[in-house]
């Protein structure tokens, strides 16, 4: 007589044994995780950011946060994403790092990673693009591919060499010499400071232009119709 198989029905995620007393996942935490479930169509990096933020709010002195994440992650999936996890081989995900790696490889294909890495490497400031606009665009590329693998120094070198001569000179001047001779933290501080100043300056200019564009007969009203 044939017997039903007893193997192959285990979950893909292996959760380490939990020996803590009185440990349980609160339903409120599960509900919070389920409030923004990943279907397979959204940005997987944004989902991981949200998930990490939510799970960081729950701490237990005897249970590692990574174990809590392994327990909760399935609750954050639905649809196509849930089917993917359900089809993963039993006991094939042993750590949180394993899970993140498989999740990203599934929903952020290597081809897309290669494309974005090339966009980062070949980044150039556009004609008529301000320093602030270029910096924000560069950061957006990095955010879209947080697993790009480039060091801070490599990122700063790429951005500096992508700038027009005037902006490079401004960074060198702010650094009191060769900008790239500074440590990454100082370089980043200089860039952010210059970007903020330029952004605020552009806001002031835009405000003045808007004011000057008002018709001469215009006078502000101080009454409101309710």
Backbone as a chain_set.jsonl record, in Angstrom:
{"seq": "XXXXXXXXXXXXXXXXXXXXXXXXXXXXXXXXXXXXXXXXXXXXXXXXXXXXXXXXXXXXXXXXXXXXXXXXXXXXXXXXXXXXXXXXXXXXXXXXXXXXXXXXXXXXXXXXXXXXXXXXXXXXXXXXXXXXXXXXXXXXXXXXXXXXXXXXXXXXXXXXXXXXXXXXXXXXXXXXXXXXXXXXXXXXXXXXXXXXXXXXXXXXXXXXXXXXXXXXXXXXXXXXXX", "coords": {"N": [[0.842, -1.192, 0.0], [0.563, 2.207, -0.884], [2.205, 4.886, 0.74], [1.678, 8.141, 2.034], [3.991, 10.732, 1.314], [6.307, 11.904, 3.753], [8.147, 13.839, 3.787], [9.305, 16.979, 2.441], [7.355, 18.839, 2.833], [7.99, 20.908, 4.415], [8.562, 24.313, 5.444], [10.198, 26.86, 3.465], [11.736, 28.698, 4.811], [13.939, 28.504, 7.47], [13.535, 28.826, 10.748], [15.433, 29.762, 13.491], [15.691, 27.932, 16.608], [13.661, 29.068, 19.303], [14.18, 29.892, 22.505], [13.244, 31.507, 24.425], [11.25, 32.555, 27.169], [7.743, 33.098, 27.278], [7.555, 34.307, 24.777], [6.015, 35.784, 22.011], [4.541, 36.613, 18.865], [3.043, 39.639, 18.468], [-0.301, 40.326, 17.539], [-0.88, 42.832, 16.618], [1.524, 43.662, 15.53], [1.812, 41.862, 13.429], [-0.391, 42.638, 11.923], [0.43, 45.187, 11.208], [2.618, 44.644, 9.578], [1.26, 43.344, 7.54], [-0.139, 45.402, 6.479], [1.076, 46.578, 4.377], [1.6, 44.821, 2.103], [3.708, 42.93, -0.086], [3.386, 42.317, -3.473], [4.822, 41.497, -5.604], [4.944, 43.204, -7.647], [5.753, 45.695, -6.879], [8.462, 47.914, -5.854], [11.071, 46.032, -4.678], [13.088, 46.833, -2.935], [12.059, 49.052, -1.607], [10.072, 47.751, -0.224], [11.554, 46.149, 1.533], [12.769, 48.149, 3.031], [10.548, 49.266, 4.331], [9.665, 47.005, 5.742], [11.88, 46.464, 7.403], [11.842, 48.758, 8.954], [9.424, 48.504, 10.32], [9.763, 46.059, 11.738], [11.859, 46.724, 13.361], [10.755, 47.975, 15.466], [9.98, 46.133, 17.262], [11.288, 44.448, 19.885], [13.063, 41.889, 21.618], [14.697, 40.747, 24.445], [15.876, 38.214, 24.415], [15.661, 37.181, 21.921], [16.98, 37.27, 18.731], [16.836, 40.005, 16.413], [16.885, 39.315, 13.741], [15.782, 36.78, 13.725], [13.155, 37.321, 14.397], [12.461, 38.713, 12.109], [12.6, 36.684, 10.187], [10.452, 35.142, 10.995], [8.321, 36.877, 10.579], [8.382, 37.734, 7.911], [7.017, 36.171, 5.845], [4.368, 36.98, 6.29], [4.326, 39.425, 5.132], [3.99, 39.17, 2.483], [2.075, 38.621, -0.52], [-0.058, 37.213, -3.081], [1.652, 36.898, -6.135], [4.198, 37.079, -4.989], [3.95, 35.646, -2.614], [3.468, 33.112, -3.656], [5.905, 32.637, -4.881], [7.654, 32.369, -2.619], [6.474, 30.177, -1.416], [7.067, 28.186, -3.202], [9.748, 27.85, -3.017], [12.52, 25.672, -2.306], [12.187, 23.311, 0.4], [13.467, 24.223, 3.594], [15.53, 25.824, 2.598], [16.276, 28.367, 3.072], [18.232, 29.767, 5.312], [19.114, 31.92, 6.8], [18.556, 35.439, 7.571], [19.944, 36.976, 5.759], [20.159, 35.193, 3.621], [17.483, 35.106, 2.842], [16.933, 37.775, 2.074], [18.714, 38.012, -0.075], [17.737, 36.071, -1.921], [15.176, 37.042, -2.309], [15.62, 39.59, -3.462], [17.001, 38.832, -5.795], [14.978, 37.497, -7.1], [12.911, 39.385, -7.507], [14.147, 41.653, -8.349], [15.654, 41.625, -10.997], [18.89, 40.392, -12.14], [19.658, 41.607, -14.548], [18.497, 44.119, -14.437], [19.861, 45.16, -12.288], [22.431, 45.265, -13.37], [22.003, 47.165, -15.369], [21.374, 49.49, -13.842], [23.71, 49.752, -12.356], [25.479, 50.385, -14.389], [24.384, 52.828, -15.126], [25.016, 54.314, -12.889], [27.839, 54.213, -12.876], [28.398, 55.503, -15.287], [27.439, 58.009, -14.897], [26.669, 61.42, -15.577], [26.721, 64.931, -15.228], [24.072, 66.816, -16.483], [23.775, 69.127, -19.272], [23.098, 72.451, -18.303], [22.056, 71.543, -15.944], [21.68, 71.975, -12.525], [23.946, 71.929, -9.695], [22.692, 70.924, -7.396], [20.481, 69.58, -8.529], [21.793, 67.602, -10.007], [23.048, 66.17, -7.961], [20.837, 65.192, -6.505], [19.697, 63.559, -8.446], [21.704, 61.688, -8.792], [21.742, 60.499, -6.259], [19.219, 59.355, -6.304], [19.584, 57.315, -8.177], [21.337, 55.673, -6.747], [19.67, 54.947, -4.644], [17.783, 53.453, -5.982], [19.152, 51.175, -6.502], [20.341, 49.781, -4.115], [22.034, 47.66, -3.612], [24.28, 47.992, -5.127], [27.02, 47.795, -4.692], [29.174, 49.54, -4.734], [31.786, 51.305, -3.136], [31.807, 53.973, -0.655], [33.792, 55.822, -1.285], [34.198, 55.292, -3.991], [31.707, 56.04, -5.012], [31.679, 58.803, -4.443], [33.882, 59.642, -5.93], [32.976, 59.036, -8.497], [30.779, 60.784, -8.711], [32.0, 63.319, -8.4], [33.734, 63.448, -10.629], [31.874, 63.495, -12.59], [30.871, 65.975, -12.737], [30.548, 69.377, -13.998], [33.322, 71.588, -14.863], [33.167, 73.996, -13.336], [31.605, 73.356, -11.074], [33.17, 71.337, -9.991], [35.419, 72.814, -9.316], [34.303, 74.455, -7.375], [33.783, 72.617, -5.348], [36.395, 71.803, -4.743], [37.37, 74.198, -3.776], [35.779, 74.55, -1.5], [36.739, 72.449, -0.057], [39.249, 73.234, 0.478], [41.368, 72.544, -1.105], [42.312, 69.64, -2.963], [39.359, 68.059, -3.529], [38.808, 65.278, -3.395], [40.758, 64.373, -1.73], [39.89, 64.487, 0.792], [38.356, 62.704, 3.564], [35.688, 60.306, 3.088], [33.389, 60.989, 4.696], [33.707, 63.731, 5.198], [33.719, 64.691, 2.592], [31.105, 64.095, 1.801], [29.699, 65.74, 3.528], [30.458, 68.271, 2.602], [29.372, 68.233, 0.02], [26.604, 67.96, 0.571], [26.168, 70.326, 1.963], [26.763, 72.3, 0.028], [24.825, 71.622, -1.851], [22.472, 72.123, -0.433], [22.65, 74.891, 0.029], [22.586, 75.853, -2.601], [20.073, 74.956, -3.369], [18.355, 76.386, -1.637], [18.964, 78.947, -2.473], [18.009, 78.889, -5.085], [15.318, 78.653, -4.567], [14.748, 81.139, -3.472], [15.259, 82.79, -5.672], [13.309, 81.844, -7.46], [11.053, 82.597, -6.046], [11.251, 85.38, -6.102], [11.03, 85.829, -8.843], [8.439, 84.967, -9.279], [7.04, 86.859, -7.832], [7.682, 89.188, -9.226], [6.39, 88.635, -11.539], [3.748, 89.12, -11.116], [0.79, 90.953, -11.984], [0.714, 94.554, -12.223], [-1.528, 95.678, -11.13], [-2.252, 94.001, -9.195], [-3.136, 93.24, -5.881], [-2.587, 91.915, -2.71], [-5.083, 90.023, -1.036], [-6.633, 90.176, 2.098], [-8.788, 88.967, 3.086], [-11.051, 86.236, 3.443], [-13.27, 84.028, 1.852], [-15.62, 82.098, 3.382]], "CA": [[0.0, 0.0, 0.0], [1.36, 3.42, -0.961], [2.109, 5.789, 1.879], [1.893, 9.548, 1.71], [5.34, 11.164, 1.695], [6.347, 12.699, 4.985], [9.145, 14.884, 3.605], [9.038, 17.905, 1.348], [6.269, 19.754, 3.158], [8.475, 21.917, 5.346], [8.687, 25.663, 4.897], [11.513, 27.207, 2.917], [12.476, 29.455, 5.821], [14.276, 27.794, 8.7], [13.605, 29.766, 11.87], [16.219, 29.188, 14.595], [14.91, 27.642, 17.818], [13.457, 30.186, 20.231], [14.122, 29.338, 23.861], [12.8, 32.552, 25.352], [9.955, 32.349, 27.817], [6.674, 34.076, 27.029], [7.733, 35.036, 23.518], [4.98, 35.612, 20.998], [4.382, 37.726, 17.937], [1.8, 40.353, 18.723], [-1.164, 40.445, 16.367], [-0.776, 44.211, 16.112], [2.72, 43.721, 14.693], [1.481, 41.132, 12.202], [-1.301, 43.499, 11.154], [1.216, 46.293, 10.662], [3.381, 44.077, 8.462], [0.317, 43.023, 6.466], [-0.758, 46.628, 5.961], [1.786, 46.989, 3.161], [2.111, 43.56, 1.576], [4.403, 42.953, -1.374], [2.725, 41.394, -4.398], [5.728, 41.126, -6.684], [4.901, 44.258, -8.666], [6.32, 46.931, -6.358], [9.919, 47.948, -5.705], [11.423, 45.165, -3.543], [13.925, 47.56, -1.976], [11.15, 49.843, -0.771], [9.385, 46.824, 0.684], [12.495, 45.775, 2.59], [12.936, 49.315, 3.917], [9.348, 49.33, 5.17], [9.661, 45.84, 6.628], [12.918, 46.663, 8.423], [11.401, 49.824, 9.857], [8.364, 47.956, 11.174], [10.285, 45.025, 12.641], [12.796, 47.318, 14.323], [9.99, 48.48, 16.613], [9.706, 45.017, 18.172], [12.527, 43.903, 20.431], [12.986, 40.94, 22.728], [16.088, 40.594, 24.911], [16.418, 36.865, 24.212], [15.413, 36.739, 20.544], [17.613, 38.172, 17.758], [15.914, 40.688, 15.504], [16.839, 38.579, 12.471], [14.837, 35.672, 13.904], [11.823, 37.934, 14.315], [12.235, 39.025, 10.697], [12.319, 35.43, 9.48], [9.095, 34.735, 11.368], [7.311, 37.817, 10.096], [8.448, 38.076, 6.49], [5.934, 35.591, 5.033], [3.138, 37.763, 6.458], [4.428, 40.661, 4.347], [3.847, 38.822, 1.07], [0.8, 38.11, -1.022], [-0.113, 37.018, -4.523], [2.811, 36.325, -6.825], [5.336, 36.998, -4.068], [3.692, 34.521, -1.699], [3.642, 31.883, -4.441], [7.363, 32.443, -5.034], [8.227, 31.843, -1.378], [5.895, 28.857, -1.173], [7.679, 27.228, -4.125], [11.173, 27.679, -2.721], [12.771, 24.347, -1.716], [12.097, 23.252, 1.865], [14.659, 24.458, 4.409], [16.584, 26.37, 1.733], [16.603, 29.722, 3.534], [18.702, 29.52, 6.677], [19.394, 33.177, 7.503], [17.901, 36.629, 7.026], [20.72, 37.365, 4.578], [19.718, 34.291, 2.546], [16.142, 35.509, 2.418], [17.043, 39.044, 1.345], [19.397, 37.742, -1.341], [16.824, 35.368, -2.83], [14.06, 37.949, -2.578], [16.08, 40.607, -4.41], [17.304, 38.184, -7.076], [13.724, 37.119, -7.742], [12.061, 40.518, -7.883], [14.985, 42.707, -8.911], [16.495, 40.759, -11.834], [20.286, 40.802, -12.335], [19.78, 42.495, -15.708], [18.16, 45.465, -13.976], [20.991, 45.577, -11.458], [23.52, 45.623, -14.29], [21.635, 48.424, -16.025], [21.496, 50.602, -12.904], [25.141, 49.911, -12.045], [26.067, 51.115, -15.519], [23.903, 54.205, -15.038], [25.791, 54.96, -11.821], [29.233, 54.34, -13.328], [28.479, 56.437, -16.41], [26.682, 59.214, -14.554], [27.223, 62.711, -15.985], [25.861, 66.094, -15.024], [23.485, 67.242, -17.748], [23.91, 70.561, -19.568], [22.117, 73.316, -17.624], [21.593, 70.919, -14.702], [22.364, 72.565, -11.379], [24.65, 70.997, -8.814], [21.692, 70.281, -6.542], [19.703, 68.646, -9.345], [22.66, 66.466, -10.339], [23.252, 65.388, -6.737], [19.596, 64.483, -6.209], [19.528, 62.511, -9.461], [22.695, 60.651, -8.49], [21.264, 59.778, -5.071], [18.073, 58.54, -6.723], [20.126, 56.104, -8.799], [21.87, 54.827, -5.674], [18.534, 54.406, -3.888], [17.113, 52.445, -6.807], [19.966, 49.953, -6.533], [21.177, 49.836, -2.91], [23.003, 46.563, -3.602], [25.197, 48.273, -6.234], [28.338, 47.276, -4.337], [30.223, 50.552, -4.824], [32.171, 51.9, -1.858], [31.528, 55.41, -0.542], [34.839, 56.537, -2.018], [33.919, 55.113, -5.42], [30.534, 56.855, -5.324], [32.081, 60.213, -4.423], [34.769, 59.844, -7.073], [32.126, 59.027, -9.693], [29.985, 62.012, -8.759], [32.893, 64.473, -8.605], [34.235, 63.451, -12.006], [30.739, 63.67, -13.501], [30.45, 67.375, -12.68], [31.207, 70.33, -14.891], [34.517, 72.169, -14.229], [32.844, 75.022, -12.34], [31.163, 72.71, -9.836], [34.345, 70.663, -9.431], [36.248, 73.863, -8.705], [33.619, 74.903, -6.158], [34.012, 71.592, -4.323], [37.804, 71.893, -4.346], [37.504, 75.411, -2.971], [35.16, 74.284, -0.195], [37.578, 71.467, 0.638], [40.551, 73.834, 0.751], [42.356, 71.781, -1.877], [41.697, 68.581, -3.764], [38.161, 67.55, -2.854], [38.862, 63.831, -3.182], [41.745, 64.049, -0.699], [39.174, 64.432, 2.065], [37.745, 61.41, 3.856], [34.319, 60.284, 2.552], [32.406, 61.693, 5.526], [33.884, 65.165, 4.971], [33.273, 64.947, 1.213], [29.645, 64.067, 1.786], [29.242, 66.937, 4.231], [30.669, 69.408, 1.693], [28.385, 68.12, -1.062], [25.269, 68.243, 1.099], [26.12, 71.75, 2.299], [26.684, 73.052, -1.231], [23.533, 71.321, -2.465], [21.434, 72.815, 0.33], [22.777, 76.329, -0.232], [22.113, 76.127, -3.957], [18.629, 74.734, -3.398], [17.705, 77.526, -0.983], [19.169, 80.112, -3.335], [17.098, 78.768, -6.227], [13.971, 78.924, -4.064], [14.63, 82.594, -3.33], [15.171, 83.345, -7.026], [11.986, 81.491, -7.987], [10.069, 83.408, -5.335], [11.342, 86.748, -6.621], [10.507, 85.822, -10.205], [6.985, 84.851, -9.179], [6.543, 88.153, -7.359], [7.826, 90.152, -10.319], [5.483, 88.271, -12.626], [2.386, 89.523, -10.782], [0.374, 92.194, -12.646], [0.887, 95.743, -11.382], [-2.788, 95.997, -10.463], [-2.529, 92.978, -8.181], [-2.885, 93.556, -4.475], [-2.987, 90.745, -1.93], [-6.308, 90.154, -0.252], [-6.488, 89.655, 3.456], [-10.067, 88.415, 3.517], [-11.315, 84.911, 2.906], [-14.671, 83.621, 1.798], [-15.81, 80.805, 4.035]], "C": [[0.884, 1.25, 0.0], [1.125, 4.289, 0.265], [2.372, 7.22, 1.423], [3.292, 9.95, 2.14], [5.293, 12.037, 2.939], [7.383, 13.812, 4.891], [8.726, 15.803, 2.464], [7.936, 18.898, 1.626], [6.7, 20.847, 4.135], [8.593, 23.272, 4.652], [10.098, 25.904, 4.375], [12.381, 27.888, 3.97], [12.69, 28.608, 7.073], [14.449, 28.83, 9.81], [14.389, 29.114, 13.008], [15.336, 28.925, 15.816], [14.83, 28.86, 18.739], [13.239, 29.615, 21.626], [13.618, 30.343, 24.889], [11.429, 32.213, 25.927], [8.99, 33.471, 27.437], [6.897, 34.904, 25.766], [6.571, 34.736, 22.579], [4.938, 36.841, 20.1], [3.024, 38.369, 18.186], [0.997, 40.491, 17.426], [-1.089, 41.844, 15.767], [0.431, 44.366, 15.193], [2.476, 43.006, 13.365], [0.577, 41.984, 11.311], [-0.546, 44.644, 10.487], [2.032, 45.825, 9.46], [2.465, 43.822, 7.268], [-0.336, 44.261, 5.856], [-0.101, 47.102, 4.669], [2.432, 45.756, 2.533], [2.704, 43.724, 0.176], [3.793, 41.894, -2.279], [3.654, 40.866, -5.482], [5.806, 42.191, -7.754], [5.544, 45.565, -8.185], [7.852, 46.849, -6.336], [10.306, 47.101, -4.493], [12.281, 45.869, -2.495], [13.068, 48.418, -1.05], [10.424, 48.946, 0.225], [10.302, 46.427, 1.838], [12.724, 46.931, 3.56], [11.751, 49.421, 4.88], [9.355, 48.201, 6.197], [10.69, 45.997, 7.746], [12.503, 47.72, 9.441], [10.353, 49.297, 10.837], [8.936, 46.981, 12.2], [11.276, 45.584, 13.66], [12.078, 47.843, 15.56], [9.718, 47.384, 17.641], [11.022, 44.39, 18.616], [12.231, 42.916, 21.553], [14.416, 40.639, 23.161], [16.71, 39.236, 24.607], [16.237, 36.348, 22.785], [16.049, 37.731, 19.567], [16.582, 38.781, 16.813], [15.796, 39.955, 14.17], [15.889, 37.386, 12.551], [13.404, 36.177, 13.803], [11.478, 38.246, 12.86], [11.89, 37.767, 9.902], [10.901, 34.939, 9.772], [8.035, 35.59, 10.678], [7.267, 37.978, 8.581], [7.347, 37.438, 5.64], [4.622, 36.366, 5.133], [3.142, 39.025, 5.589], [4.236, 40.42, 2.855], [2.425, 38.406, 0.736], [0.906, 37.903, -2.529], [1.112, 36.321, -5.081], [4.002, 36.135, -5.888], [5.167, 35.839, -3.084], [3.909, 33.186, -2.415], [5.124, 31.582, -4.628], [7.96, 31.805, -3.783], [7.737, 30.422, -1.111], [6.551, 27.781, -2.038], [9.184, 27.048, -3.903], [11.388, 26.321, -2.045], [12.694, 24.376, -0.193], [13.462, 23.45, 2.524], [15.836, 24.986, 3.577], [17.017, 27.772, 2.146], [16.95, 29.634, 5.015], [18.926, 30.792, 7.489], [18.604, 34.314, 6.868], [18.625, 37.098, 5.763], [20.358, 36.494, 3.381], [18.393, 34.765, 1.961], [16.187, 36.796, 1.596], [17.664, 38.818, -0.031], [18.468, 37.078, -2.352], [15.659, 36.262, -3.242], [14.451, 38.987, -3.635], [16.363, 39.991, -5.774], [16.037, 37.811, -7.84], [12.979, 38.329, -8.291], [12.83, 41.756, -8.348], [16.022, 41.989, -9.766], [17.915, 41.291, -12.009], [20.473, 41.765, -13.501], [19.483, 43.94, -15.319], [19.276, 46.022, -13.1], [22.147, 46.039, -12.33], [23.25, 46.963, -14.956], [21.854, 49.608, -15.084], [22.948, 50.826, -12.482], [25.842, 50.686, -13.16], [25.643, 52.581, -15.511], [24.689, 54.982, -13.977], [27.219, 55.231, -12.289], [29.38, 55.42, -14.393], [27.724, 57.746, -16.159], [27.424, 60.471, -15.003], [26.212, 63.814, -15.681], [25.363, 66.578, -16.383], [23.769, 68.724, -18.003], [22.771, 71.338, -18.899], [21.523, 72.676, -16.365], [22.38, 71.504, -13.535], [23.057, 71.485, -10.558], [23.653, 70.219, -7.965], [20.886, 69.242, -7.311], [20.515, 67.4, -9.69], [22.848, 65.56, -9.127], [22.008, 64.585, -6.381], [19.369, 63.338, -7.196], [20.496, 61.359, -9.205], [22.251, 59.824, -7.284], [20.069, 58.891, -5.404], [18.538, 57.232, -7.362], [20.649, 55.138, -7.74], [20.745, 54.186, -4.876], [17.818, 53.309, -4.666], [17.862, 51.12, -6.812], [20.897, 49.929, -5.321], [22.193, 48.702, -2.803], [24.024, 46.73, -4.73], [26.621, 47.807, -5.955], [29.474, 48.28, -4.411], [30.517, 51.136, -3.441], [31.812, 53.382, -1.847], [32.528, 56.219, -1.361], [34.597, 56.46, -3.521], [32.735, 55.979, -5.841], [30.905, 58.334, -5.415], [32.979, 60.548, -5.607], [33.961, 59.922, -8.37], [31.359, 60.336, -9.822], [30.86, 63.228, -9.069], [33.325, 64.567, -10.067], [33.125, 63.59, -13.043], [30.32, 65.133, -13.611], [31.163, 68.24, -13.716], [32.368, 70.99, -14.145], [34.209, 73.197, -13.142], [32.431, 74.4, -11.004], [32.296, 71.92, -9.188], [35.227, 71.666, -8.692], [35.633, 74.357, -7.4], [33.816, 73.898, -5.024], [35.455, 71.627, -3.828], [38.03, 73.097, -3.433], [36.941, 75.2, -1.571], [36.002, 73.323, 0.631], [38.939, 72.038, 1.001], [41.674, 73.115, 0.036], [41.647, 70.763, -2.741], [40.548, 67.947, -2.982], [38.288, 66.08, -2.483], [39.951, 63.403, -2.2], [41.105, 63.968, 0.684], [38.632, 63.021, 2.302], [36.282, 61.456, 3.407], [33.306, 61.071, 3.366], [32.485, 63.202, 5.306], [33.425, 65.549, 3.565], [31.753, 65.036, 1.148], [29.068, 65.312, 2.449], [29.363, 68.174, 3.341], [29.619, 69.405, 0.583], [26.997, 68.507, -0.571], [25.116, 69.725, 1.425], [25.965, 72.6, 1.042], [25.326, 72.849, -1.898], [22.413, 72.083, -1.768], [21.456, 74.314, 0.056], [22.223, 76.666, -1.609], [20.604, 75.952, -4.068], [17.884, 75.922, -2.794], [17.825, 78.783, -1.836], [18.208, 80.077, -4.517], [15.657, 79.036, -5.806], [13.732, 80.423, -3.946], [14.459, 83.243, -4.698], [13.802, 83.072, -7.63], [10.902, 82.351, -7.351], [10.06, 84.837, -5.858], [10.761, 86.841, -8.025], [8.988, 85.755, -10.198], [6.367, 86.176, -8.756], [6.582, 89.186, -8.472], [6.85, 89.882, -11.451], [4.047, 88.695, -12.349], [2.025, 90.816, -11.503], [0.435, 93.364, -11.68], [-0.371, 96.09, -10.613], [-3.102, 95.045, -9.33], [-2.238, 93.511, -6.789], [-3.394, 92.397, -3.652], [-4.228, 91.017, -1.106], [-6.101, 89.532, 1.113], [-7.81, 89.119, 3.985], [-10.302, 87.096, 2.817], [-12.805, 84.648, 2.925], [-14.8, 82.241, 2.403], [-17.051, 80.118, 3.484]], "O": [[1.832, 1.349, 0.779], [0.004, 4.411, 0.759], [3.189, 7.465, 0.535], [3.742, 9.557, 3.216], [4.355, 12.808, 3.142], [7.496, 14.636, 5.799], [7.896, 15.441, 1.63], [7.604, 19.714, 0.767], [5.872, 21.617, 4.622], [8.707, 23.353, 3.429], [11.055, 25.247, 4.784], [13.594, 27.688, 4.02], [11.745, 28.071, 7.65], [15.401, 29.611, 9.801], [14.037, 28.018, 13.444], [14.344, 29.623, 16.028], [15.81, 29.582, 18.923], [12.242, 28.943, 21.89], [13.576, 30.052, 26.084], [10.57, 31.656, 25.244], [9.378, 34.631, 27.297], [6.481, 36.06, 25.691], [6.196, 33.58, 22.382], [5.256, 37.953, 20.521], [1.988, 37.708, 18.12], [1.555, 40.742, 16.358], [-1.219, 42.017, 14.555], [0.382, 45.101, 14.207], [2.884, 43.486, 12.308], [0.764, 42.04, 10.095], [-0.839, 45.022, 9.353], [2.124, 46.524, 8.451], [2.85, 44.057, 6.122], [-1.009, 44.169, 4.83], [-0.659, 47.932, 3.952], [3.656, 45.662, 2.444], [2.254, 44.547, -0.622], [3.693, 40.724, -1.906], [3.325, 39.914, -6.19], [6.628, 42.104, -8.666], [5.844, 46.442, -8.995], [8.445, 45.851, -6.744], [9.904, 47.426, -3.376], [12.211, 45.544, -1.31], [13.327, 48.495, 0.151], [10.19, 49.333, 1.371], [9.869, 46.378, 2.99], [12.858, 46.72, 4.765], [11.925, 49.637, 6.079], [9.082, 48.422, 7.377], [10.402, 45.698, 8.905], [12.778, 47.593, 10.634], [10.39, 49.605, 12.028], [8.629, 47.07, 13.389], [11.502, 44.976, 14.707], [12.709, 48.123, 16.579], [9.28, 47.668, 18.756], [11.775, 43.864, 17.796], [11.287, 43.084, 22.326], [15.258, 40.311, 22.325], [17.933, 39.114, 24.548], [16.612, 35.217, 22.476], [15.695, 38.91, 19.572], [15.587, 38.146, 16.463], [14.738, 39.97, 13.541], [15.262, 37.023, 11.556], [12.549, 35.533, 13.195], [10.338, 38.065, 12.433], [11.0, 37.784, 9.052], [10.234, 34.386, 8.897], [6.994, 35.092, 10.251], [6.223, 38.322, 8.026], [6.787, 38.118, 4.78], [3.851, 36.408, 4.175], [2.093, 39.62, 5.342], [4.31, 41.354, 2.056], [1.679, 37.913, 1.583], [1.852, 38.367, -3.165], [1.552, 35.292, -4.568], [4.725, 35.144, -5.986], [6.129, 35.141, -2.765], [4.467, 32.25, -1.843], [5.551, 30.431, -4.545], [8.687, 30.816, -3.875], [8.493, 29.573, -0.639], [6.588, 26.61, -1.66], [9.813, 26.194, -4.529], [10.529, 25.867, -1.29], [13.092, 25.36, 0.432], [14.472, 22.915, 2.069], [16.99, 24.635, 3.825], [18.004, 28.302, 1.635], [16.076, 29.449, 5.862], [18.929, 30.753, 8.719], [18.057, 34.175, 5.774], [17.992, 37.56, 4.813], [20.26, 36.988, 2.257], [18.214, 34.816, 0.744], [15.552, 36.891, 0.546], [17.196, 39.366, -1.029], [18.423, 37.483, -3.514], [15.217, 36.234, -4.391], [13.704, 39.231, -4.582], [16.002, 40.568, -6.801], [16.021, 37.809, -9.07], [12.474, 38.297, -9.413], [12.234, 42.776, -8.695], [17.147, 41.766, -9.318], [18.124, 42.504, -12.026], [21.341, 42.637, -13.457], [20.129, 44.869, -15.803], [19.595, 47.209, -13.163], [22.766, 47.069, -12.067], [24.148, 47.793, -15.091], [22.448, 50.612, -15.475], [23.366, 51.966, -12.275], [26.693, 51.536, -12.898], [26.43, 53.467, -15.843], [24.986, 56.163, -14.154], [27.742, 56.332, -12.12], [30.363, 56.161, -14.405], [27.413, 58.489, -17.091], [28.639, 60.583, -14.837], [25.007, 63.639, -15.858], [26.147, 66.729, -17.32], [23.98, 69.488, -17.061], [21.616, 70.912, -18.935], [20.582, 73.219, -15.785], [23.611, 71.522, -13.56], [22.789, 70.293, -10.708], [23.758, 68.999, -7.832], [20.635, 68.148, -6.806], [19.996, 66.284, -9.67], [22.814, 64.335, -9.246], [22.113, 63.421, -5.994], [18.898, 62.268, -6.811], [20.143, 60.193, -9.382], [22.369, 58.599, -7.286], [19.925, 57.801, -4.848], [17.959, 56.174, -7.119], [20.429, 53.93, -7.829], [20.842, 53.026, -4.476], [17.308, 52.353, -4.081], [17.283, 50.071, -7.09], [22.112, 50.044, -5.476], [23.115, 48.775, -1.991], [24.569, 45.747, -5.232], [27.351, 47.46, -6.883], [30.627, 47.919, -4.176], [29.598, 51.424, -2.673], [31.545, 53.973, -2.893], [32.161, 57.176, -2.043], [34.771, 57.447, -4.236], [32.76, 56.584, -6.913], [30.498, 59.03, -6.346], [32.849, 61.612, -6.213], [34.226, 60.763, -9.229], [31.294, 60.926, -10.9], [30.502, 64.064, -9.899], [33.284, 65.642, -10.665], [33.395, 63.779, -14.229], [29.515, 65.491, -14.47], [32.223, 67.886, -14.232], [32.399, 70.958, -12.915], [34.913, 73.261, -12.134], [32.851, 74.856, -9.94], [32.371, 71.842, -7.961], [35.714, 71.4, -7.593], [36.345, 74.645, -6.438], [33.996, 74.289, -3.871], [35.707, 71.496, -2.63], [38.775, 73.027, -2.456], [37.543, 75.613, -0.58], [35.987, 73.368, 1.861], [39.702, 71.416, 1.74], [42.806, 73.081, 0.519], [40.526, 70.987, -3.197], [40.749, 67.374, -1.911], [37.916, 65.682, -1.379], [40.065, 62.222, -1.87], [41.702, 63.447, 1.626], [38.469, 62.243, 1.362], [35.693, 62.536, 3.352], [32.451, 61.751, 2.798], [31.458, 63.877, 5.236], [32.817, 66.601, 3.369], [31.193, 65.936, 0.522], [28.072, 65.869, 1.988], [28.473, 69.024, 3.329], [29.05, 70.444, 0.251], [26.296, 69.286, -1.217], [24.059, 70.311, 1.19], [25.137, 73.51, 0.998], [24.748, 73.789, -2.443], [21.518, 72.622, -2.419], [20.408, 74.934, -0.126], [21.484, 77.637, -1.771], [19.935, 76.706, -4.774], [16.906, 76.406, -3.364], [16.895, 79.586, -1.907], [17.658, 81.107, -4.907], [14.867, 79.575, -6.581], [12.654, 80.919, -4.275], [13.625, 84.132, -4.872], [13.2, 83.956, -8.24], [9.959, 82.78, -8.016], [8.999, 85.435, -6.038], [10.083, 87.812, -8.361], [8.326, 86.404, -11.008], [5.311, 86.569, -9.251], [5.643, 89.962, -8.648], [6.518, 90.779, -12.226], [3.206, 88.639, -13.247], [2.874, 91.699, -11.626], [0.236, 93.201, -10.476], [-0.301, 96.725, -9.56], [-4.071, 95.23, -8.594], [-1.214, 94.153, -6.557], [-4.515, 91.934, -3.863], [-4.4, 92.102, -0.551], [-5.466, 88.486, 1.249], [-7.947, 88.847, 5.178], [-9.801, 86.872, 1.715], [-13.508, 84.995, 3.874], [-14.134, 81.306, 1.957], [-17.384, 79.011, 3.908]]}, "num_chains": 1, "name": "protein.A"}
